[in-house]
Every structure is written in C-alpha cells, then in structure tokens.
Amino acid sequence: MSNEEEALKAMAEGAVKGLSDSKIINNLLEPASVQLGRTLGTLTKTINVALAPVSAMVWGYEKISTWLVDRLEYKLKDVPVENIVSPKALIIGPSIEAIKFLGEDEELREMFAQLIASSLNKDNAHCVHPGFVEILKNLSSEDAKVLDFIYRKGYCPFIELSAKNINDPGVHVPIKYLFSILYEEIDNLQSGGHVSIINLVRLGLIESLDLTKIDKTDYEKIRNSYVYNEIIDMGVKAKNPYDAVEGFYELTSLGRSFCEMCLPA
C-alpha cells in the first residue's frame, strides 16, 4: 500500500473513531508534501524572476502623471493659456492606460503625449480623432520611426522586382525592395523596415504609387545595395531576369492627419 493510501485509511479510521492521529498522517504525507512545496517554491521563484523586469516597465499613475505633466508643459509652452481646453475622455483615458506599458518605449510615449497635447489645444482638438489612439496602440517603435521618416521626407522610394515563375510562366512573383533607403536613413532598423511598411499600409496610413520621383539618387542607392544586386544576379544565373519598376510610398489623407496630431514637431 502506498503512503497516500495509508494516509487516507488512517484519516478514515480516525473519523470513524472520532479522533485523528495527526502525527501518523503527517509522517505519511510528509515526503509528498515536502516535494510539492519545493516544486511550487521553485516555480514561483522562476515566475517571479521572469516577471521582475515587467514591474519596472509598467508605470504607476504617479509616475505617468509626473512625466506627462512635464512633457505637456514643454509641448504647450507656446500655446496661449486661453486656448487650453479639457481633453475628451475618449482620448486621455485610453492614452494614459497605454502609456502605463510604454516605460521603455520613448518614441511611442512621445507620440501619445503629443496626441494628448493636441487634444488640449483648442486649435487642434477638433482634428484629434478617438481612432488615433487605437492606431497608436497598433504601432511598434520601429513603425513610428518609419512613419516619421515618410512624414518628414514626403515619400519613401522603392523598386519592385518581378520575375516569371519558371514552373508557371503566367505567374509573376513580386518582390519589393525598401531596405536600402530606409537602412541608410534610419538607425538600428530591423528587417529593413519591410514589416513596418506592411503594417502602416494595413492601418491605412500610407499607400504605394507606381510612379517615379524626380530625385533619382534614392533609386540609385537601392540599385547599389548588396541585397538588390544579389537578387538581380540570381535571376540572370537562372536565365529568368527580373523586371524592375520604380515607385514610392506616401501618406494617405488619414496618415497625414494622424502625423500632424501625433508626431512631435
């Protein structure tokens, strides 16, 4: 009979007799209970260690309030006092909640602060849409950098390479190259900005046009990039050369309104 079975038997007999020999039961259960305690203790410690950085990243209201007031004072320093209005709860509430989780993300924190500042300014409040909060919550810091680049420059050039599928000549496989121009313009950019471009298109902030900008130097930067030439060479070696079409991304009307309200001046 196992320790657990003996313990159950002892407890049942004790109940029938109106007594319980706790010493016997404790001795029988001790090996299992000690092991369980050790397991739970180890797991709890492991979880606490894993979550420790999160407690530092999640800001409390007091920290948010101190930081936000300081940033708003700076952003609104040139706005007449009579132009300061109360922000809509639909803007300020979700924004503060989002800032709570952005302790290590300066770019997005600044964009939320700018959005709140815009909603406090009577001249801009009517242009601040509640949907801007949700758009911001769907951006990464890298998305913010790419969007800021397109907003400041006015466009983002790309070259689309397409080649026929050898197995099915009627099918074209398009490949877009945005990497070179963004890599040169934005520091510490991951994945060449390609994922950010896809997300910004998904959110309706930018759109692509198959036209060529007058400034050809940007396209030359792409053509001189290592990755671009590797793909071109692969097509030549496979006797299936790529066709190249120049184009650029630019802001949509929604994207421009969003940037004007959310990007720091």
TAHUPE-V289747 format. One record per residue. N is the residue number from 1. RES is the residue in three letters. SS is DSSP state (H for helix, E for strand, C for the rest). PSI is psi as a letter, one per 20 degrees, with the letter a starting at -180 (999 if undefined). OMEGA is omega as a letter, one per 40 degrees, with the letter a starting at -180 (999 if undefined). Layout:
BEGIN
n=(N,N)
res=(RES,RES)
ss=(SS,SS)
psi=(PSI,PSI)
omega=(OMEGA,OMEGA)
END
This chain:
BEGIN
n=(1,2,3,4,5,6,7,8,9,10,11,12,13,14,15,16,17,18,19,20,21,22,23,24,25,26,27,28,29,30,31,32,33,34,35,36,37,38,39,40,41,42,43,44,45,46,47,48,49,50,51,52,53,54,55,56,57,58,59,60,61,62,63,64,65,66,67,68,69,70,71,72,73,74,75,76,77,78,79,80,81,82,83,84,85,86,87,88,89,90,91,92,93,94,95,96,97,98,99,100,101,102,103,104,105,106,107,108,109,110,111,112,113,114,115,116,117,118,119,120,121,122,123,124,125,126,127,128,129,130,131,132,133,134,135,136,137,138,139,140,141,142,143,144,145,146,147,148,149,150,151,152,153,154,155,156,157,158,159,160,161,162,163,164,165,166,167,168,169,170,171,172,173,174,175,176,177,178,179,180,181,182,183,184,185,186,187,188,189,190,191,192,193,194,195,196,197,198,199,200,201,202,203,204,205,206,207,208,209,210,211,212,213,214,215,216,217,218,219,220,221,222,223,224,225,226,227,228,229,230,231,232,233,234,235,236,237,238,239,240,241,242,243,244,245,246,247,248,249,250,251,252,253,254,255,256,257,258,259,260,261,262,263,264,265)
res=(MET,SER,ASN,GLU,GLU,GLU,ALA,LEU,LYS,ALA,MET,ALA,GLU,GLY,ALA,VAL,LYS,GLY,LEU,SER,ASP,SER,LYS,ILE,ILE,ASN,ASN,LEU,LEU,GLU,PRO,ALA,SER,VAL,GLN,LEU,GLY,ARG,THR,LEU,GLY,THR,LEU,THR,LYS,THR,ILE,ASN,VAL,ALA,LEU,ALA,PRO,VAL,SER,ALA,MET,VAL,TRP,GLY,TYR,GLU,LYS,ILE,SER,THR,TRP,LEU,VAL,ASP,ARG,LEU,GLU,TYR,LYS,LEU,LYS,ASP,VAL,PRO,VAL,GLU,ASN,ILE,VAL,SER,PRO,LYS,ALA,LEU,ILE,ILE,GLY,PRO,SER,ILE,GLU,ALA,ILE,LYS,PHE,LEU,GLY,GLU,ASP,GLU,GLU,LEU,ARG,GLU,MET,PHE,ALA,GLN,LEU,ILE,ALA,SER,SER,LEU,ASN,LYS,ASP,ASN,ALA,HIS,CYS,VAL,HIS,PRO,GLY,PHE,VAL,GLU,ILE,LEU,LYS,ASN,LEU,SER,SER,GLU,ASP,ALA,LYS,VAL,LEU,ASP,PHE,ILE,TYR,ARG,LYS,GLY,TYR,CYS,PRO,PHE,ILE,GLU,LEU,SER,ALA,LYS,ASN,ILE,ASN,ASP,PRO,GLY,VAL,HIS,VAL,PRO,ILE,LYS,TYR,LEU,PHE,SER,ILE,LEU,TYR,GLU,GLU,ILE,ASP,ASN,LEU,GLN,SER,GLY,GLY,HIS,VAL,SER,ILE,ILE,ASN,LEU,VAL,ARG,LEU,GLY,LEU,ILE,GLU,SER,LEU,ASP,LEU,THR,LYS,ILE,ASP,LYS,THR,ASP,TYR,GLU,LYS,ILE,ARG,ASN,SER,TYR,VAL,TYR,ASN,GLU,ILE,ILE,ASP,MET,GLY,VAL,LYS,ALA,LYS,ASN,PRO,TYR,ASP,ALA,VAL,GLU,GLY,PHE,TYR,GLU,LEU,THR,SER,LEU,GLY,ARG,SER,PHE,CYS,GLU,MET,CYS,LEU,PRO,ALA)
ss=(C,C,H,H,H,H,H,H,H,H,H,H,H,H,H,H,H,C,C,C,C,H,H,H,H,H,H,H,H,H,H,H,H,H,H,H,H,H,H,H,H,H,H,H,H,H,H,H,H,H,H,H,H,H,H,H,H,C,C,C,H,H,H,H,H,H,H,H,H,H,H,H,H,H,H,C,C,C,C,C,H,H,H,E,C,C,C,C,H,H,H,H,H,H,H,H,H,H,H,C,C,C,C,C,C,H,H,H,H,H,H,H,H,H,H,H,H,H,H,H,E,C,C,C,H,H,H,C,C,C,H,H,H,H,H,H,H,C,C,C,H,H,H,H,H,H,H,H,H,H,H,H,H,C,C,E,E,E,E,E,E,E,E,E,E,C,C,E,E,E,E,E,E,E,E,E,E,C,H,H,H,H,H,H,H,C,C,C,C,C,H,H,H,H,H,H,H,H,H,H,H,H,C,C,C,E,E,E,E,C,C,C,C,C,C,C,H,H,H,H,H,H,H,C,C,H,H,H,H,H,H,H,H,H,H,H,H,C,C,C,C,C,E,E,E,E,E,E,E,E,E,C,H,H,H,H,H,H,H,H,H,H,C,C,C)
psi=(p,r,g,g,g,h,g,h,g,g,g,g,h,h,g,g,i,j,r,p,n,h,g,g,g,h,h,h,i,g,g,g,h,g,g,g,g,g,g,h,g,g,g,g,g,g,g,g,g,h,i,g,h,h,h,h,h,o,q,r,g,g,g,g,g,g,g,g,g,g,h,h,g,g,h,j,h,j,p,q,h,i,i,p,r,p,q,q,h,h,g,h,f,h,g,h,h,h,h,h,j,k,h,j,n,g,g,h,g,h,h,g,g,h,g,g,g,h,i,i,o,h,h,i,h,i,i,o,p,h,h,h,g,h,g,h,i,j,q,r,h,h,g,h,g,g,g,h,g,h,g,g,h,i,r,o,q,r,p,p,p,q,q,q,o,h,h,n,i,i,p,p,o,q,p,p,o,i,g,g,h,h,g,h,h,p,q,l,p,q,k,j,j,g,h,g,g,g,h,h,g,h,i,j,h,r,q,q,p,l,r,p,q,h,o,i,h,h,h,h,g,g,h,i,q,g,g,g,h,g,g,g,h,g,g,g,h,j,k,m,q,q,p,p,p,q,a,q,q,r,q,r,h,g,h,g,g,g,g,h,h,h,p,q,999)
omega=(a,i,a,i,i,i,i,i,a,i,i,i,i,i,i,a,a,i,i,i,a,a,i,a,a,i,a,a,a,a,a,a,i,a,i,i,i,a,a,i,i,a,i,i,a,i,i,i,a,a,a,i,a,a,i,a,a,a,i,a,a,a,i,a,a,a,a,i,i,a,i,i,i,a,a,a,a,a,i,a,a,i,i,a,i,a,i,i,i,i,a,a,i,a,i,i,i,a,a,a,a,a,a,a,a,a,a,i,a,i,i,i,i,i,i,i,i,a,i,a,a,a,a,a,a,a,a,a,i,i,i,i,a,i,i,a,i,i,i,i,i,i,a,i,i,i,i,i,a,i,a,a,a,a,i,a,i,i,i,i,i,i,i,i,a,a,i,a,a,a,i,i,a,i,a,i,i,a,a,a,a,i,a,a,a,a,i,a,i,i,i,a,a,a,i,i,i,a,i,i,a,a,i,a,i,i,a,i,a,i,a,i,a,a,a,a,i,i,i,i,i,a,i,a,a,a,a,a,i,a,i,i,i,i,i,a,i,a,i,a,a,i,a,i,i,i,i,i,i,a,i,i,i,a,a,i,i,a,a,a,a,a,i,a,999)
END
